[in-house]
Amino acid sequence: MAASHATVGSRSNRAVLLTVTCLGQFMVLLDNTIVGAALPDMQHRLHTQLTGLQWIVDAYVLLVAMLLLSGGIFADRFGRKRVYLTGVAVFTVASVWCSLAPSVGWLVAGRVLQGIGAAALSPASLALLVAAHPVPQERIKAIGLWAGLSGIGLAVGPVAGGVLTDAFGWPAIFLVNLPVGVLLLLVGLRHLGESRNPSAPAIDMPGTALSVLGVGTLTYGLIEGGARGWASPLILGSFTAAVILLGAFVAVEARRSAPMLPLRLFRQRLFTVSNTAMVVVGFALMGSSFFFSQFFVYVQGSSILRAGLQTLPTTLAMVIVSPYAGRLAARYGFRLLVTTGLALAGLGLLALGTVHADTGYGNVWWRLGLVGIGFALTMSPLTGAAIQAVSPQEGGLASGISSTTRQIGAVLGVAVLGAVVRTRQSGGASFETGLNSAFVAAGAITLATAAFTGLWLARSRPTEAPAAPQRPTDPVAPTPSNAPSTYSPN
C-alpha cells in the first residue's frame, strides 16, 4: 500500500488529517439524526404525506447501503484523497440542492446525491487515516479518536435539527453542511497527501447496479403499496421485478471471481447469523426512530425544538454505552451480549407501543433510553462476530458487509413500519394507533431475533475486542459501531 510522505510524515500533518477526516464523518453522521428532527416541518411546508417522508429518508440510506462497499474500493484504486474530496464536494453540493428544493421530488433527488457523496466520503476518510498510521497501536488510537469525535454528530443531530428547524425552517439543516464542506475542500486540497492500493480489486459494476435496482425496486413497492394498494398492478410488478433483480444479483455474484458480496462467506453459520441479526437491528432502530419526532409533534403536541430534545435519550444512550460493548463482548462472548441487547431493545420498543397522547415524558424517556442501550450493546459485537467468522485478510470485507446489511435493514425498516402505519390509517385507525402498531411490530421482531441469536449465535469469544483498522466505515445511521472502542469505531 503506497502512501505519500506528506500523509505519514509529521505530527502536524497527522493532526490536520485527523481533523479533516473526523469533520467529514461528523458531517455525515450529523445528517443521519438531524433530518429526523425536521420531518414534521418538511411534511407541513412541502405538503407531503407519510410516503414522501419515507422517501426523503430512504433515498439517502438506500444509496449509502448499496454503494458503501464500492466506495471503499474506489478509494483504494483511484486515490483516497481524490475520492474523499470528491465525496465531500458531492455531499456539499447535494446539501445545497436539498435546501433549495421546492418539492418533495427535488428533495428526494438531492438526498440521492447526498447518499452517493456519503458512500464515497465515509470509507475514504477512514482509509486515509489507516494509511497515515502504519503502526497498529497508533492506528487503533487514531481510529478511536476518529470514531469518538465524529460520533458526536449522532448526539448533536436531534438538538441541532430542532434548533435550526424551529428558527429557520427545515432547509437550514442542509445549509449547515455548506461551510463545513467548503472548509474541508480548502484544507484537504492543500494538506492531505494522496495514497492508494494498486492491488485493490476491480469494481463490481454488475453487482452494484443489480443490488441498487433490486433493493430500490423492493423499497418502492413497500413504500408505495400503502398508498396505491397492495394488489395494484404497479406494486405487484415492483415486487416481481425486485425478486428477478435480486435473483440476478445472486447469480452474478456466484460467478464473479471478485464479487462485491462473496456468497461463500455465508456458509459460515456465525457470519450468516450475525448479519441476519444486523438486518433486524437496522430495521428496528431506523424504522422506529423515523417516527420519534413525529410522535412527539403530532401525538403529544410538542414543538419541533422540544421534540428534538425529547428524542435524545436514544442517541445519548448509544453514544455512552457503545464504547463498552466491545469490551463486554470480549469478556462474556458474543451470544450473551447480543441476546441481552436485542431483548432490552425489543422490550423498549414494545413499551413504546403503549404510550399515548397523555403519557407524561417522565414515563417515555426511559423507554427511548432502553432502546438505545439495547442496540448499543448489540451492534459492534455483531460486527465482531462477523469478522471472527472469516479469515484475518477478509476482516475489512466482513465489517463492510455488516455495515451494509444494517443499512439495508434500515431501508426496509422505514418502508415496512411506514406501511404498517399507513395500513392502519387506511382502516380508519388514528395516527397514534398506527404508531403504536409499528412500535409493537418492531419490538416483536427484535425479541424474536433475540431468541434466534440465543439459539444460533456461536458461543465463541474473541480473544480481544475487535479492532476496526480494516473496517470500511458506516455513515448512515445512528449506530454505536461508530463510537470509540467497540471495535473502534459505525
N, C-alpha and C positions, 0 to 999 in steps of 0.2 A: 504494500500500500504506500503510494508516494504521498508526501506532504511537503509543502513549501517551508523554507526556513522561517519565513515571516509568521507562519501559523504556530510553529512549535518553539520559536526562539525565546524571546524574553518574557519575563513575568508580566510586564505591562501589556504586551500583545495578548497574552493569555487572559488577562483581566478584561481587556476590551472584547475578546472573543466570547468570554463567559457572559458579559453584559449584553452583547448583541444577540446571542442565541437565547438567553433567558428572556429577553424582552420580546423577541419574536414569538416564542412559545407562550409567553404571558398573554400576548395579543390574541392568539388562537384560543387559549383556554378561557380567557375573559369572554370571548364571543359565545362560548358554549352556554354560559349561565346568564349573561346579560340579556340575551334575546328573550328568554322565558319571562323575565320581568316586564317586558314591553308588549307581550302578546295581547293583553286586553286593549291597550291603546291602539295597536295595529288593527284589531278587529273593528274598533269603533271608527277610526279615521279612514280606513280602507274599505269599509262597508263589506266585510267578508264574513263568511261563516266558519264553523269549525274546520271544514275541509281546507279552506285557504290557509288557516294557521298551521295545519298539519303539513302542508306543502312547504311553507316557509321554513319549518324546522327540518323536515325530511330531505328536502332538496340538497341542503348542505351536508347532512350526515351521510346521505347515500353516496355522494361523490367522494367524501373522505374515506368512507369504509371501503369502497371499491378501488380507489387509487392509491391507498396508503403504501401497499407493498411495492407497487410500481414506482412510487415516488422515491423510495429508498434506493432502488436500483438505478433510477435516472441520476440521482445524486452521485452514486459511486462511479457510474460510467462517464458522465458528461461534466463532472466537476461539482463539488459540494457547494462552493461559494456561488457558482453560477446558478445552480438550481435553487439554493436558498434565497438569493436576491430576486430571482425570477418569481419565486413563490410569494415573497414579500410584496413585490410590485403588483402581481395579480390580485392578491388579497386586499391590498390598499385601494386599488382602482375599483375592485368589486364592492368594497365597503362604501365608497363614494357613490357608486351606481345605486346601491341599496338605499342610501339616504335620500336620493333624488327620485326614487321610484314612485310614479304616480298611481300605480295599481298593483294588485297582488301578482299579476303575471310578470311585470317588470321586476318586482322584488324577488320573486322565485328565481328568475333568470340571474339576478345578481347573486343570490345565495349559491347557485350552481357554480358561478365563477369563484366565489369565496371558498367553496369546498375544494375546487381544483388548486387554488393557491395554497390552502392549508395542507393539502396532501403532498405538496412539494416542499413547503416551508418546514413542516414539523420534522420529518425524518432527516432532512438535510441539516437542520440545526443540531440534532444530536450527533450526526455523522461528523460534522465539523469539530464538535467538542471531543469526540472519541479520537479523531485523527491527531488532534493537538496534544493529547495526553497519552503517549505510548506506554508509560509506566502504569501497571494495573492499579496500584493503590491511589496514585494521583488521579487516574481516570475515574475510579469509583467515587472519590471525593468530589470531583468536578461534576459528575452526573448527579450526585446527591444535591449539590448546590443548585444545579440547573433545574432539577425537579422541584425542589422546595421553593425557590424564588419564583419560578414561572407558575407553579401550582397555586400561588396566592391569587392568581386570576380567578380561580374557581370560587373562592370565598368572596372576592370583591364584586364579582359579577352581579348578583342579585341586588346588592345595595347600590352600586353604580347605575344599574339599569333602572331601578326605582327612582333615584335622584334625577337622572338625566331625562327620563320619560316624563316625570312629573313636572319638571321645569321647562323643557323644550319640546317634548313630544318624541315619539319613537325614532325619527330619523337621527337624533343625536347619539343613539347607541352605536350607530355605524360610523358617524363622523369622528368619533373619538379615536378611531383607528388611523385617521389621516396623519396627524402629527407624528404618531409613533412610527408609522410606515415610512414616512419621509426621512425621519431621523435614522432609522435602520439602514435605509438605502445610502444615505450620505456617509455614515460611519462605516458601513460594511464595504462599500466600494473602495474606500481608502485604506482600511486597516485589516480586512480579512485576507488571509492567504488562501490560495487555491490548493485543493488536494483531490485525488481521485483514485479509484481502484481499476487499473486496466484489465484485470481478470474478472471483473464483475460479469454476471450472466447477461444474456441478451434480454430485451424487454419482451414479455409475453403479450404481444398485442392482441392476438385472437382471444386469449383467455381473459384479458382485461375488458375487451369490448363485450364479450358474451356475458361476463359477470355483471357489468353495469346495466346492460339491456335486460338481462334476466331478472335481477333483483329490482330494477326500476319498474319493469312491467308488473311484477308481483305487487310492488308498493302501490302502483296506480290502481290496481284492482281493489286492494284493501281500503285505500283512502276514498276512492270514488264510489265504491259499492254501496255505502250507506246513503249517498245522495241519489245515485242513478238507479238503484235497485240491484240486489244481488243476482237476480235472474235475467238481467238485461243482456242482450247480445254483446254489447261492448265489454261488460265486466266479465262475462263468461269467456269471451275471446281473449281478454288480457290474461286471465288465469291459464288458459290453454297455451298462449304464447309464452308465458313465463315457464311453464313445465318444459316446453320444447327447447327454449333458450338455455335453461339451466341443465337440461339433459345434454345438450350440445356442448356446454361448458365442461361437464364431467368427461364426456368422450374426448374432447380436445386435450384436456389436461392429462388424461390417462396415456396419451400417445406422444406427448411432447417430451423431449429429452431434458429440458429445463423449464418446467411449468411454474407459474406463479403460485400454484397450490399443489404441492406434491401429494397425491392421494394416498401414497404408500404410508405416509405418516399416520393416517387414521386406522392403520392396522394395529397400532398400539392402543390398548384399552385406556391407559392413563391419558393419552393425548386426546382421544375421542371424547371421553367423559368430561375432561376439563373444558374442552371447547364447547361441548353441548351445554354445560352449565354456564359458560361465559355468554352464550347467546341469550340465555334466560336472564342473566344479570343485566345485560344491556336492555333487554325487552322490558323488564320490570322497573328498572331505575329510570331510564329515559322516558318510557311510556307514562309512568306515574308523575314524574317531575314536570312533564309537559303541562299538567293540569294544576300544579300547586298554586301559581299566581291566579289562575282563573277561578279556583275555588275561593280564595280569599276575596277577590274583587266581586265576582258575580253571585256567590252564595252568601258570603258574610258581609259584603258591602264595604270592604276596606278600600282605601285609596291605593293607587299604584305604588306610591312610595312605601306606604306601610306594608303592602303585600310583599314587596321585595325584601323588607326586613323580616317579615314573618316566615319566609321560606328558608332563612339562613340556617336553622338547626341541622338540616340535612347536609349541606355543603361543609359547615363547620365541623360536624362530627366526622365527616370523611377526611378532611384535612388534618384533624387532630389525631384520629385513630390510625389512619393508614400507615404512618411510619413504623408502627409496632407490628403490623400484620406479618411482615416477612420474618421478623424475629420469633413471633409466636408460632408461625408455621415451621420454622427450623426446630423449635423445641417440642412441639406437640404433634407435628405431622399435618399434611395437607387435609386429610379427610376430616379430622375433628374440627379444624378451624373453618373449613369451607362449609361443612354441615351446620355448625353453630351459627356462622354468619348468615347463611341463607335462611335458617329458621328464624333468627331475630328480624331480618328484613321482611320476611313473609308475615310474621306476626304484626310488625309495624304497619304494613300495608293493609292487612285485614282490619286493624284498629282504625286506620284512616277511613275505611269503608263504613264506619259507624258514626262519623262526625256529621253535624248538621249546621244549619244556619245559626242556631242559638248556642252552639257549643263554644264555651269560652276558650280563649287562646291558651290559658293555663292547662287545658286538657287536650290541646292539639300539638304543642311544640314537642312534647316528649315522643309522640308518635313519629313525627318527622325525624327527630334525632335517632330513634331506634332504627329507622330505615337506613339512615346514613351510617350508623355504627355497623349494622349487619353487612351492608355492601362493602364497607371499608375493610372488614375482616375477610372478605371473600375474594376480591379481585386479584390482588398480587399473588396470593397462594395458588389461585387457579392458573395464572401465567407461569408461576414457578413449577407447577405440576406438569404443564405442557412442555416446558424447557427440559425438565428432568426425563421426560419420556423419549427424547431424541438424543442424537449424538451431540457432543460439545460443539462440533463445527456447524450444527444446524440450530443452535440456540437462538440466534438472532431471527432466523426464519420462523421458529416456533413462537417466539414472543410477538412477532409481527402478525402471525396468523391469529394469535389470541386477541390482539387488539382489534383485528378486522372482524372476528366473529362477534365481539362485543358490540361493535358499531353496526353490524348487520342486525343484531338483536335490537339495538336502539331504533333503527329504521322501522323494523316490524312492530316494535312496542308502540310508537307514536301512531302508526297506521291502525293496528288492531284495537288498541284501547280506545282510540278515537272512534273506530267503528262500533265498539260496544256502546259508547255514549250516544252516537247518532242513532243506533238501532233502538235504544231505549226511548229516546226522544220521539222517534217516529211512531212508536207505540203509545204515545200520549204521556210518558213519564216526564218529570221535570229535569232540568239540567243537573240539579243536586242529586237526584236519584240515579241519573246516568253516571255521574262521577263516582258515587258510592259503588255502583256495579263494576266500574272499571278498576277501582282500587281493590275490591274484593277479588276480582279475576286475577289481577297481578299478584296479589298475596297468595291465592290458592296455587297458582303456577309456581311461585317461588318456593312455597312449602313442599310441593310435590318434588321439585328439583332437589331440595334439601334431603328428602328421603332417598332420592335416586343416587345422589353423591355419597350418602352414608352407606349405601349398599355396594356401589360400584367403584368409587374412587379408591385407588390403591392405598394401602396403609403406609407405604414407603415414606421415609422422611428425608429431606435434603440434608446433606452434611453441613451446609451453611446456607444462609439466606441468599436466594437467587440474586445475582447481580445483573445490572442492566447494560453493561457496556455494549452488548451485541444487539440490543433491542431497538428496532425502529420505533420511534415514539408514537404515541397515540394522541392525537389532537382533539377529538371531538367530544367528548362527553365529560361531565364532571366525574372523574374517576380517581380513586386513590392510587391507581397504578401510576399516576403522575406525581405522586407525593414521594418525599425522600424516604429512603431506607427500606422500602418494601421489596423491590429488587433493584432498586434505585433507579429508576424513578419510581403510564399512563402513566 
